[in-house]
């Protein structure tokens, strides 16, 4: 047969072309909001978008980023986003408040939270965190105010560490200005910022929560129960695509960081190549991407987090694991 310009196209080939066009037209449009501003923490998601992995799974994904002032969960409850990336701690707190969040894909396998203080101020061990300052005043702890504070608060309460809690939004300013004795930090983010600000590693005393009985995994893909029930295949496809995006990103770090820079430029965010490479490597190492349990929030991790949060009054209720992780047929223990 002839098609417009006289080029002969065989019927079977034409059928394939029409089928491909139809599949592209049927891609499901969804939005996903990151739990922070553009950075390498989300490199695998950027990669899935830019490399066509989302499209391969039948998805047209719009990527958005939260502001410092709002909780990431607000983007779901306000219908501003279909899906979010959030920490397990955040999700448990909000679920306890009545927000019907569900985990449809778990990314993080461990905690990257640290408590950091300056060397030479009388704190060398965990027990020293409860000791007063040389002037006799309580220690001041800078803890995230929005989204990320539940896990470090659980740790302080579990260790019976007394002191003053100073809410912080982001950055290391409170620590640099001397307004806090101890600061919460992500190993891939604020810890690097302290090093970039001039501290040497031996000038900081660091306590990694994962090494001190508070290894609660972090980022996962969340949505509302109603969204998951209405289209479980979309949630499943999005989770699979993000996992694949991360696998490919870690195989192709140069291209992955180029995509990170693209989103930083798009949203007018600063791109520091050294910091983003540091973040990419550390955050990537914290993900569970391989094996039959990839993408699954383990039952043992969920039960442990619920037990800790309830014991230390960060939540007053929790739903059963099978309801929090709908569609999950298996889950390992700690």
GUTOR-53866 format. One record per residue: residue in three letters; residue number from 1; x, y, z of N, C-alpha, C in turn. Coordinates in pm, whole numbers. Layout:
PT  residu  num    n.c1    n.c2    n.c3   ca.c1   ca.c2   ca.c3    c.c1    c.c2    c.c3
PT     Ala  NUM       X       Y       Z       X       Y       Z       X       Y       Z
...
***
This chain:
PT  residu  num    n.c1    n.c2    n.c3   ca.c1   ca.c2   ca.c3    c.c1    c.c2    c.c3
PT     Unk    1      84    -118       0       0       0       0      88     123       0
PT     Unk    2      34     238     -42     108     363     -44      59     454      67
PT     Unk    3     155     524     129     119     613     240     175     750     211
PT     Unk    4      89     844     164     118     985     143     233    1007      45
PT     Unk    5     357     985      88     470    1022       2     502     917    -102
PT     Unk    6     427     807    -102     454     704    -200     545     595    -145
PT     Unk    7     590     610     -22     673     506      39     585     387      69
PT     Unk    8     633     271      28     553     151      51     572     103     193
PT     Unk    9     462      84     266     465      35     403     383     -93     411
PT     Unk   10     446    -200     458     376    -327     468     270    -320     577
PT     Unk   11     158    -387     559      50    -381     658      93    -418     799
PT     Unk   12     178    -520     812     220    -561     946     299    -450    1015
PT     Unk   13     385    -383     937     464    -274     994     373    -158    1034
PT     Unk   14     275    -128     947     182     -20     978     102     -51    1104
PT     Unk   15      64    -178    1119     -10    -217    1238      73    -195    1364
PT     Unk   16     202    -227    1356     289    -205    1471     302     -58    1503
PT     Unk   17     312      24    1400     323     168    1422     199     223    1490
PT     Unk   18      82     180    1443     -41     227    1503     -54     176    1648
PT     Unk   19      -9      52    1672     -17      -2    1807      72      75    1902
PT     Unk   20     193     110    1854     285     188    1937     228     325    1967
PT     Unk   21     169     387    1866     110     519    1886      -6     512    1985
PT     Unk   22     -85     403    1973    -197     388    2064    -151     367    2207
PT     Unk   23     -42     288    2225      10     264    2359      60     393    2421
PT     Unk   24     130     475    2340     181     602    2392      68     693    2432
PT     Unk   25     -40     690    2352    -154     778    2382    -225     735    2510
PT     Unk   26    -209     606    2545    -280     554    2661    -199     561    2789
PT     Unk   27     -79     616    2784       2     628    2905     -76     700    3014
PT     Unk   28     -70     646    3133    -144     702    3246     -64     820    3304
PT     Unk   29    -127     936    3314     -61    1054    3368     -76    1057    3519
PT     Unk   30      37    1064    3589      38    1073    3735     142    1176    3778
PT     Unk   31     126    1226    3897     222    1321    3952     285    1262    4078
PT     Unk   32     411    1295    4101     483    1249    4219     566    1364    4273
PT     Unk   33     556    1388    4403     628    1499    4466     740    1444    4555
PT     Unk   34     858    1499    4534     974    1459    4612     967    1521    4752
PT     Unk   35    1031    1457    4847    1026    1503    4986    1120    1619    5014
PT     Unk   36    1190    1664    4912    1277    1780    4926    1299    1842    4790
PT     Unk   37    1381    1943    4785    1410    2014    4661    1502    1931    4573
PT     Unk   38    1520    1969    4445    1597    1885    4353    1737    1852    4404
PT     Unk   39    1770    1724    4406    1902    1680    4448    1918    1532    4414
PT     Unk   40    2039    1479    4435    2071    1343    4393    1996    1237    4472
PT     Unk   41    1932    1274    4582    1845    1182    4655    1737    1124    4565
PT     Unk   42    1705    1194    4457    1598    1152    4367    1650    1118    4227
PT     Unk   43    1780    1090    4217    1842    1067    4086    1776     954    4009
PT     Unk   44    1738     846    4079    1677     734    4010    1541     767    3952
PT     Unk   45    1470     857    4016    1338     898    3966    1355     987    3844
PT     Unk   46    1452    1080    3852    1481    1162    3734    1523    1073    3617
PT     Unk   47    1603     972    3647    1653     883    3542    1537     808    3477
PT     Unk   48    1444     761    3560    1329     688    3505    1247     776    3412
PT     Unk   49    1238     904    3444    1164     996    3358    1239    1024    3229
PT     Unk   50    1365    1064    3242    1440    1113    3126    1484    1001    3033
PT     Unk   51    1505     882    3085    1550     770    3002    1434     689    2944
PT     Unk   52    1311     732    2969    1196     666    2910    1148     542    2984
PT     Unk   53    1196     521    3106    1155     402    3181    1010     413    3226
PT     Unk   54     969     530    3271     829     549    3307     739     520    3187
PT     Unk   55     778     573    3072     697     551    2951     690     403    2917
PT     Unk   56     799     330    2938     800     186    2910     697     113    2995
PT     Unk   57     672     166    3114     573     106    3203     434     167    3184
PT     Unk   58     417     246    3079     285     302    3050     248     423    3131
PT     Unk   59     349     498    3177     325     611    3265     380     741    3207
PT     Unk   60     304     846    3223     350     981    3195     357    1053    3329
PT     Unk   61     479    1068    3383     497    1111    3521     543    1256    3527
PT     Unk   62     470    1335    3605     511    1473    3633     582    1476    3767
PT     Unk   63     706    1525    3768     788    1529    3888     783    1667    3950
PT     Unk   64     751    1670    4079     743    1796    4153     829    1786    4279
PT     Unk   65     852    1900    4344     932    1905    4466     861    1989    4571
PT     Unk   66     875    1948    4699     811    2021    4808     890    2145    4846
PT     Unk   67     826    2232    4921     894    2346    4980     931    2310    5124
PT     Unk   68    1018    2389    5184    1065    2359    5319     953    2372    5422
PT     Unk   69     855    2459    5396     755    2492    5496     646    2386    5511
PT     Unk   70     612    2318    5402     500    2225    5404     547    2083    5432
PT     Unk   71     462    2004    5496     489    1862    5507     463    1797    5372
PT     Unk   72     542    1695    5342     524    1627    5214     384    1566    5204
PT     Unk   73     326    1527    5317     194    1463    5315      87    1562    5272
PT     Unk   74     109    1692    5295      13    1793    5253     -14    1787    5103
PT     Unk   75      84    1742    5027      67    1736    4882     -32    1627    4842
PT     Unk   76     -44    1523    4923    -145    1421    4898    -282    1466    4945
PT     Unk   77    -288    1515    5067    -418    1550    5124    -482    1669    5052
PT     Unk   78    -400    1756    4994    -454    1870    4920    -482    1836    4774
PT     Unk   79    -459    1709    4737    -480    1661    4599    -386    1729    4500
PT     Unk   80    -273    1776    4550    -174    1839    4463     -83    1736    4397
PT     Unk   81     -85    1614    4449       1    1509    4396     -64    1374    4416
PT     Unk   82     -42    1283    4320     -96    1149    4331     -10    1060    4421
PT     Unk   83     121    1082    4416     216    1001    4492     320    1094    4554
PT     Unk   84     385    1045    4658     493    1121    4721     606    1025    4758
PT     Unk   85     726    1080    4771     836    1011    4836     841    1064    4979
PT     Unk   86     837     974    5077     837    1016    5217     910     911    5300
PT     Unk   87     954     953    5418    1019     859    5509     915     777    5583
PT     Unk   88     955     660    5628     864     575    5704     819     645    5832
PT     Unk   89     911     716    5897     875     788    6019     765     889    5995
PT     Unk   90     778     967    5888     674    1065    5853     541     996    5827
PT     Unk   91     546     887    5751     423     817    5714     352     761    5837
PT     Unk   92     426     706    5931     363     650    6050     297     758    6135
PT     Unk   93     364     871    6149     307     981    6227     178    1031    6163
PT     Unk   94     180    1050    6032      61    1101    5963     -51     998    5959
PT     Unk   95     -15     871    5946    -117     767    5948    -186     763    6083
PT     Unk   96    -110     783    6189    -167     786    6324    -264     903    6342
PT     Unk   97    -242    1011    6265    -331    1127    6272    -457    1108    6188
PT     Unk   98    -465     998    6116    -584     970    6037    -569     984    5888
PT     Unk   99    -450    1019    5839    -428    1029    5695    -410     887    5641
PT     Unk  100    -494     843    5547    -491     704    5501    -378     675    5402
PT     Unk  101    -255     691    5450    -138     665    5367    -113     515    5352
PT     Unk  102     -61     476    5236     -15     339    5217     120     342    5145
PT     Unk  103     202     244    5179     334     228    5117     319     133    4999
PT     Unk  104     353     180    4879     340      95    4760     475      55    4703
PT     Unk  105     583     109    4757     717      66    4717     817     122    4817
PT     Unk  106     899      37    4877    1001      83    4971    1135      93    4900
PT     Unk  107    1202     207    4919    1333     228    4857    1446     208    4958
PT     Unk  108    1441     279    5070    1549     273    5167    1547     144    5248
PT     Unk  109    1667      94    5280    1678     -26    5362    1734       3    5500
PT     Unk  110    1780     127    5523    1841     160    5651    1831     309    5678
PT     Unk  111    1861     347    5802    1858     488    5841    1989     556    5806
PT     Unk  112    1979     680    5757    2096     761    5728    2104     881    5824
PT     Unk  113    2023     876    5931    2018     987    6026    2137     980    6122
PT     Unk  114    2192    1096    6153    2303    1108    6247    2272    1218    6347
PT     Unk  115    2333    1209    6465    2343    1321    6557    2489    1363    6557
PT     Unk  116    2514    1494    6542    2651    1542    6529    2676    1656    6628
PT     Unk  117    2790    1651    6692    2833    1759    6780    2980    1788    6753
PT     Unk  118    3027    1901    6800    3167    1938    6780    3256    1867    6883
PT     Unk  119    3370    1819    6837    3464    1757    6929    3515    1860    7029
PT     Unk  120    3543    1815    7150    3600    1903    7249    3500    1976    7336
PT     Unk  121    3371    1947    7320    3271    2016    7403    3217    1926    7514
PT     Unk  122    3288    1819    7544    3249    1732    7653    3163    1615    7614
PT     Unk  123    3133    1598    7484    3052    1485    7438    3141    1392    7356
PT     Unk  124    3163    1273    7409    3241    1173    7338    3164    1043    7321
PT     Unk  125    3069    1018    7410    2987     897    7403    2840     934    7407
PT     Unk  126    2754     837    7379    2610     861    7385    2567     907    7524
PT     Unk  127    2627     851    7625    2590     889    7762    2619    1036    7788
PT     Unk  128    2720    1090    7721    2757    1230    7741    2652    1326    7687
PT     Unk  129    2563    1278    7598    2460    1366    7541    2366    1419    7649
PT     Unk  130    2353    1345    7759    2266    1389    7867    2335    1483    7964
PT     Unk  131    2465    1496    7950    2539    1581    8044    2517    1728    8011
PT     Unk  132    2517    1815    8109    2500    1959    8082    2625    2017    8016
PT     Unk  133    2612    2137    7968    2726    2208    7912    2823    2243    8025
PT     Unk  134    2946    2284    7992    3040    2324    8098    2985    2434    8189
PT     Unk  135    2892    2515    8137    2832    2621    8220    2712    2572    8299
PT     Unk  136    2678    2442    8285    2569    2385    8362    2433    2389    8297
PT     Unk  137    2425    2435    8172    2297    2444    8103    2267    2313    8029
PT     Unk  138    2136    2284    8004    2101    2163    7928    2154    2173    7785
PT     Unk  139    2187    2060    7728    2230    2057    7589    2113    2095    7498
PT     Unk  140    2145    2161    7389    2043    2203    7292    2054    2114    7168
PT     Unk  141    1941    2051    7132    1937    1959    7019    1852    2020    6907
PT     Unk  142    1914    2041    6793    1841    2090    6676    1780    1970    6603
PT     Unk  143    1647    1964    6601    1574    1851    6542    1479    1904    6437
PT     Unk  144    1471    1832    6324    1384    1876    6214    1241    1896    6262
PT     Unk  145    1184    2007    6221    1047    2041    6261     945    1976    6170
PT     Unk  146     975    1967    6040     880    1917    5942     931    1785    5883
PT     Unk  147     851    1680    5897     869    1551    5829     974    1457    5888
PT     Unk  148    1091    1503    5926    1199    1410    5954    1232    1393    6102
PT     Unk  149    1159    1458    6191    1200    1463    6330    1163    1342    6415
PT     Unk  150    1072    1257    6370    1022    1149    6455    1132    1050    6495
PT     Unk  151    1215    1010    6403    1317     909    6433    1421     962    6533
PT     Unk  152    1481    1081    6511    1574    1129    6614    1508    1154    6749
PT     Unk  153    1381    1197    6752    1311    1213    6880    1293    1078    6950
PT     Unk  154    1260     975    6873    1247     841    6931    1381     797    6990
PT     Unk  155    1488     827    6920    1621     789    6969    1654     860    7100
PT     Unk  156    1628     990    7106    1657    1065    7229    1575    1013    7345
PT     Unk  157    1449     981    7321    1363     930    7428    1403     788    7469
PT     Unk  158    1441     707    7370    1481     570    7401    1605     568    7488
PT     Unk  159    1697     663    7465    1821     669    7543    1808     759    7666
PT     Unk  160    1687     810    7689    1663     897    7805    1760    1015    7807
PT     Unk  161    1779    1074    7690    1869    1188    7676    1789    1315    7700
PT     Unk  162    1825    1391    7801    1755    1513    7835    1824    1633    7770
PT     Unk  163    1745    1732    7741    1798    1853    7681    1687    1937    7623
PT     Unk  164    1724    2047    7561    1627    2137    7498    1619    2106    7349
PT     Unk  165    1495    2093    7299    1474    2067    7157    1454    2199    7085
PT     Unk  166    1536    2224    6983    1525    2344    6902    1477    2302    6763
PT     Unk  167    1357    2343    6722    1309    2305    6589    1395    2368    6478
PT     Unk  168    1423    2289    6375    1494    2343    6260    1426    2295    6133
PT     Unk  169    1436    2376    6030    1379    2340    5901    1480    2271    5812
PT     Unk  170    1593    2336    5790    1692    2279    5701    1826    2345    5727
PT     Unk  171    1930    2286    5673    2062    2347    5681    2130    2329    5814
PT     Unk  172    2249    2388    5825    2335    2369    5942    2359    2501    6015
PT     Unk  173    2280    2603    5984    2301    2735    6041    2300    2738    6192
PT     Unk  174    2204    2668    6255    2195    2669    6401    2324    2617    6464
PT     Unk  175    2385    2517    6401    2508    2460    6452    2625    2557    6431
PT     Unk  176    2634    2614    6313    2745    2705    6282    2738    2831    6369
PT     Unk  177    2618    2876    6400    2601    2999    6480    2615    2972    6630
PT     Unk  178    2631    2846    6669    2642    2813    6810    2510    2811    6884
PT     Unk  179    2399    2805    6809    2267    2804    6871    2223    2663    6909
PT     Unk  180    2298    2562    6869    2267    2424    6903    2397    2351    6935
PT     Unk  181    2392    2264    7035    2509    2183    7070    2517    2057    6986
PT     Unk  182    2400    2005    6949    2391    1882    6871    2291    1906    6759
PT     Unk  183    2323    1857    6640    2234    1879    6526    2199    1746    6460
PT     Unk  184    2076    1732    6416    2036    1617    6335    2089    1636    6194
PT     Unk  185    2130    1528    6132    2186    1537    5998    2159    1409    5922
PT     Unk  186    2143    1422    5791    2149    1307    5703    2295    1290    5661
PT     Unk  187    2341    1167    5661    2482    1144    5628    2514    1192    5488
PT     Unk  188    2417    1185    5398    2443    1226    5260    2421    1375    5236
PT     Unk  189    2373    1447    5337    2340    1587    5315    2407    1681    5416
PT     Unk  190    2347    1697    5534    2399    1795    5630    2541    1761    5677
PT     Unk  191    2573    1633    5688    2710    1597    5728    2810    1651    5626
PT     Unk  192    2778    1633    5499    2866    1689    5395    2873    1841    5407
PT     Unk  193    2760    1905    5434    2760    2051    5447    2854    2098    5557
PT     Unk  194    2859    2023    5668    2951    2059    5776    3096    2045    5732
PT     Unk  195    3127    1941    5658    3262    1924    5606    3296    2035    5506
PT     Unk  196    3199    2069    5422    3222    2176    5324    3237    2311    5392
PT     Unk  197    3178    2326    5513    3187    2452    5587    3322    2468    5656
PT     Unk  198    3404    2363    5652    3539    2376    5706    3575    2279    5816
PT     Unk  199    3480    2201    5865    3512    2103    5969    3589    1985    5909
PT     Unk  200    3688    1937    5981    3752    1812    5949    3674    1699    6017
PT     Unk  201    3677    1578    5960    3602    1468    6023    3635    1446    6169
PT     Unk  202    3764    1464    6208    3799    1441    6348    3761    1557    6439
PT     Unk  203    3704    1662    6382    3654    1774    6462    3506    1759    6494
PT     Unk  204    3448    1649    6449    3306    1621    6472    3291    1486    6540
PT     Unk  205    3197    1478    6634    3160    1352    6698    3025    1312    6641
PT     Unk  206    3019    1197    6577    2899    1156    6504    2841    1027    6562
PT     Unk  207    2710    1025    6576    2640     905    6620    2540     867    6510
PT     Unk  208    2567     756    6443    2477     707    6338    2368     624    6404
PT     Unk  209    2243     660    6379    2133     592    6448    2124     446    6409
PT     Unk  210    2162     412    6285    2153     273    6243    2250     184    6320
PT     Unk  211    2354     245    6377    2451     169    6456    2416     167    6605
PT     Unk  212    2303     230    6640    2267     244    6781    2121     211    6807
PT     Unk  213    2080      96    6757    1948      39    6786    1830     122    6735
PT     Unk  214    1853     208    6636    1742     286    6582    1752     287    6428
PT     Unk  215    1760     166    6373    1775     154    6228    1639     142    6161
PT     Unk  216    1572     256    6147    1441     262    6082    1460     308    5938
PT     Unk  217    1425     224    5839    1446     262    5699    1368     386    5661
PT     Unk  218    1416     453    5560    1361     585    5528    1270     585    5405
PT     Unk  219    1315     635    5294    1226     672    5184    1148     555    5124
PT     Unk  220    1022     584    5098     935     492    5026     840     571    4938
PT     Unk  221     770     501    4851     668     561    4765     533     543    4831
PT     Unk  222     462     655    4853     334     653    4925     224     718    4842
PT     Unk  223     103     672    4869     -15     733    4811    -129     715    4910
PT     Unk  224    -247     762    4875    -365     742    4959    -429     606    4929
PT     Unk  225    -495     549    5028    -562     421    5008    -657     426    4889
PT     Unk  226    -729     536    4875    -827     546    4766    -760     542    4630
PT     Unk  227    -644     604    4619    -570     603    4492    -521     463    4460
PT     Unk  228    -467     395    4560    -415     261    4537    -527     162    4502
PT     Unk  229    -640     174    4570    -751      84    4543    -812     108    4405
PT     Unk  230    -813     234    4362    -872     266    4232    -789     215    4116
PT     Unk  231    -655     211    4133    -568     169    4023    -442     103    4079
PT     Unk  232    -454     -14    4137    -336     -80    4194    -227    -107    4092
PT     Unk  233    -268    -126    3965    -167    -153    3862     -80     -32    3836
PT     Unk  234    -134      90    3856     -54     210    3838      49     222    3950
PT     Unk  235       8     198    4073     102     201    4186     214     101    4164
PT     Unk  236     177     -20    4122     278    -125    4100     375     -86    3990
PT     Unk  237     321     -32    3880     406       6    3767     500     119    3806
PT     Unk  238     450     216    3883     534     328    3924     647     280    4013
PT     Unk  239     617     192    4107     721     139    4194     827      64    4116
PT     Unk  240     785     -22    4024     880     -99    3943     968      -7    3859
PT     Unk  241     907      97    3803     982     190    3718    1086     267    3799
PT     Unk  242    1050     307    3922    1145     381    4006    1262     291    4045
PT     Unk  243    1235     167    4081    1343      73    4114    1435      54    3994
PT     Unk  244    1377      38    3877    1458      22    3756    1537     149    3727
PT     Unk  245    1473     264    3748    1543     390    3727    1665     402    3816
PT     Unk  246    1652     360    3942    1767     365    4033    1876     267    3992
PT     Unk  247    1837     150    3950    1939      53    3906    2019     109    3789
PT     Unk  248    1949     167    3694    2018     223    3578    2099     346    3615
PT     Unk  249    2049     427    3706    2122     545    3749    2256     505    3812
PT     Unk  250    2254     403    3899    2376     361    3964    2475     297    3867
PT     Unk  251    2424     244    3757    2514     192    3653    2571     303    3566
PT     Unk  252    2503     417    3565    2542     528    3478    2546     658    3557
PT     Unk  253    2640     671    3651    2639     787    3741    2657     921    3671
PT     Unk  254    2738     925    3567    2758    1053    3499    2628    1103    3437
PT     Unk  255    2557    1013    3370    2429    1052    3310    2327    1085    3418
PT     Unk  256    2328    1008    3527    2233    1033    3636    2252    1173    3694
PT     Unk  257    2377    1213    3715    2403    1345    3772    2369    1455    3672
PT     Unk  258    2381    1425    3543    2338    1523    3442    2188    1547    3453
PT     Unk  259    2112    1441    3480    1968    1456    3499    1937    1533    3628
PT     Unk  260    2015    1508    3733    1997    1584    3857    2016    1733    3828
PT     Unk  261    2120    1765    3754    2147    1905    3722    2031    1965    3640
PT     Unk  262    1974    1886    3552    1862    1935    3470    1747    1979    3559
PT     Unk  263    1715    1900    3663    1603    1935    3750    1639    2049    3844
PT     Unk  264    1765    2056    3885    1808    2171    3965    1792    2300    3883
PT     Unk  265    1834    2296    3757    1819    2413    3670    1672    2446    3647
PT     Unk  266    1592    2343    3629    1449    2366    3603    1382    2439    3717
PT     Unk  267    1419    2403    3841    1355    2460    3959    1440    2567    4028
PT     Unk  268    1542    2615    3956    1629    2722    4007    1693    2686    4141
PT     Unk  269    1740    2562    4152    1811    2516    4271    1960    2509    4242
PT     Unk  270    2038    2533    4347    2184    2530    4332    2231    2387    4309
PT     Unk  271    2327    2370    4219    2385    2239    4190    2533    2242    4224
PT     Unk  272    2570    2171    4329    2710    2158    4370    2756    2019    4326
PT     Unk  273    2841    2008    4224    2878    1875    4170    2938    1782    4275
PT     Unk  274    3026    1834    4361    3091    1749    4461    2989    1696    4562
PT     Unk  275    2901    1785    4608    2800    1744    4705    2704    1643    4644
PT     Unk  276    2661    1668    4521    2565    1578    4458    2625    1441    4431
PT     Unk  277    2753    1436    4398    2818    1306    4379    2827    1232    4512
PT     Unk  278    2863    1302    4619    2866    1243    4753    2728    1187    4789
PT     Unk  279    2625    1269    4768    2489    1227    4799    2447    1107    4715
PT     Unk  280    2479    1110    4588    2441    1003    4497    2499     869    4543
PT     Unk  281    2626     869    4580    2692     745    4621    2638     694    4754
PT     Unk  282    2627     783    4854    2583     740    4986    2436     700    4986
PT     Unk  283    2352     784    4926    2210     752    4923    2186     625    4842
PT     Unk  284    2255     613    4731    2240     492    4649    2276     366    4724
PT     Unk  285    2377     375    4812    2418     258    4889    2317     220    4996
PT     Unk  286    2224     309    5027    2126     284    5132    1997     221    5078
PT     Unk  287    1992     193    4948    1870     145    4886    1871      -7    4872
PT     Unk  288    1753     -67    4879    1735    -211    4857    1677    -230    4718
PT     Unk  289    1763    -258    4620    1720    -260    4481    1722    -398    4417
PT     Unk  290    1786    -494    4480    1802    -624    4419    1734    -732    4502
PT     Unk  291    1707    -845    4439    1651    -960    4510    1500    -957    4517
PT     Unk  292    1441   -1065    4563    1294   -1077    4566    1226    -980    4662
PT     Unk  293    1300    -926    4757    1240    -835    4854    1255    -688    4814
PT     Unk  294    1315    -660    4698    1331    -521    4657    1194    -456    4639
PT     Unk  295    1183    -334    4688    1056    -262    4678     957    -292    4789
PT     Unk  296     991    -384    4879     898    -426    4984     945    -372    5119
PT     Unk  297     856    -303    5188     883    -266    5326     870    -391    5410
PT     Unk  298     980    -434    5470     980    -559    5545     891    -550    5669
PT     Unk  299     818    -658    5693     726    -661    5808     801    -633    5939
PT     Unk  300     919    -690    5953     996    -668    6074    1033    -522    6094
PT     Unk  301    1070    -454    5985    1103    -312    5994     981    -229    6032
PT     Unk  302     867    -263    5973     743    -192    6005     705    -212    6151
PT     Unk  303     705    -338    6194     666    -367    6332     760    -301    6432
PT     Unk  304     889    -300    6402     987    -238    6492     960     -88    6504
PT     Unk  305     938     -22    6389     913     122    6392     786     154    6468
PT     Unk  306     681      78    6445     554     100    6516     574      82    6666
PT     Unk  307     644     -24    6705     667     -50    6847     741      66    6913
PT     Unk  308     847     114    6849     927     223    6904     845     351    6912
PT     Unk  309     775     384    6805     699     509    6801     586     510    6903
PT     Unk  310     521     396    6922     415     388    7021     472     397    7163
PT     Unk  311     582     329    7185     641     329    7319     681     469    7362
PT     Unk  312     733     547    7269     782     679    7304     686     791    7262
PT     Unk  313     558     753    7245     446     845    7230     460     939    7110
PT     Unk  314     514     886    7003     517     962    6878     395     932    6793
PT     Unk  315     334     817    6816     206     782    6755     121     714    6863
PT     Unk  316     -11     720    6845     -98     651    6941    -173     535    6878
PT     Unk  317    -154     514    6749    -221     403    6682    -147     369    6553
PT     Unk  318    -173     250    6502    -114     207    6376    -202      99    6315
PT     Unk  319    -206      94    6184    -283      -9    6115    -198    -133    6097
PT     Unk  320    -264    -244    6065    -193    -369    6041    -100    -354    5920
PT     Unk  321      10    -427    5924     108    -423    5815      44    -446    5678
PT     Unk  322     -47    -543    5669    -108    -575    5540    -191    -460    5486
PT     Unk  323    -242    -377    5573    -317    -260    5527    -225    -144    5492
PT     Unk  324    -115    -131    5565     -19     -25    5537      57     -53    5408
PT     Unk  325      78    -180    5378     150    -221    5257      59    -310    5173
PT     Unk  326     -44    -255    5111    -140    -337    5036     -72    -408    4918
PT     Unk  327    -110    -531    4897     -54    -606    4785      75    -677    4818
PT     Unk  328     128    -654    4937     253    -721    4975     222    -862    5024
PT     Unk  329     284    -960    4958     258   -1099    4994     365   -1157    5085
PT     Unk  330     484   -1093    5083     592   -1144    5165     657   -1029    5236
PT     Unk  331     725   -1060    5345     799    -957    5418     888   -1022    5521
PT     Unk  332    1015    -989    5518    1110   -1049    5610    1110    -982    5743
PT     Unk  333    1191   -1032    5834    1203    -976    5966    1337    -912    5988
PT     Unk  334    1352    -849    6100    1479    -785    6134    1580    -892    6172
***
